[in-house]
């Protein structure tokens, strides 16, 4: 969790913080295996990132930094939005 805190220390935006942490956490090959909530995407069932220990750490760090400015219920969806163009990222 300390690494996540360092990565987003200068960030003031939740979206940018998610992008920084996720970029540091996953390679493209791993990104392609996950969706925010484990949905079926293009006929393939992807793994549920919101059930991982990494998600729990990310969530706790974001809550600690942004407190009331973050809606925890929407966090898996926001991560899913970040993961969705994984196939297009180089």
N, C-alpha and C positions, 0 to 999 in steps of 0.2 A: 504494500500500500504506500510505502514511503516513496517508491519510484513514481507512482501515479501522482502523488502530491507534488513532487518536484516537476514533473512534466507539465502540470497545469498551473503552476504557481503564478505565472504572469497572465493567465487567461481570465477574461471577465464574462465569457459567453459559454453556456452549457454545450451548445452544438460544437464549438471549436474544441472544447475540453474533451468531449467524446471522441472527436476525430484524432486528437493528439494521442490519447491513451490507446485507442484501438489500433492506430498505425504502429505504435511501439509494441503492442501486444501480439499482433497477428501478422503472419506472412499472407500473401495472396492465396496460396494453396489452402491455408487454414480458413481464411475468410469465406472461401467458396463452400465450405462444409456447413456453415452456420447461417441461421436467420435469427432475428431478435427473439422470436417465440417458437421456433421449430415448425414453421408452416411448410406446406407443400409448395414448391416453387418450380415452375416449368416441368411439372410431373415428377420432381424429385423431392423426397422428404428430407429437409435439412435439419441439422441438430439444433436444439434449443439453447441459444447462448445465455438466456436469462436463468438457466438452471445450473450454470457453471460457477465454480468458486471465483473465477476471474470477474464474472459479472457482479458477484456479491462485493468484491473489493472495489470495483469501479463505482458501484452504487454508493457504497459507504463514503468513498472519497468525494464524490460529487455532492452528496448530502452535506458532508462536513464543510465543503467550500461554499456551496450556494444556498444551503439551508432551505428556507421557505420559498425560494425562487424556482425550485425544481419540483415537478410533479412526478413522484416516484412511480405512480401507476402508468405513466406514459413513457417511462424510460426504456423498457424493452422495445417499444415502437420506434423510439428515436434511434436506438442502436440498430434496429432492423433497417431503418432508412439509410444509415451509414453503410451497412453491410450489403444492401441491395445492388449497388453498382459494382460490386467486387469483381465481376467478370470484365468490366470495362477499365478498371484501374490497371495501370502498367507497373 
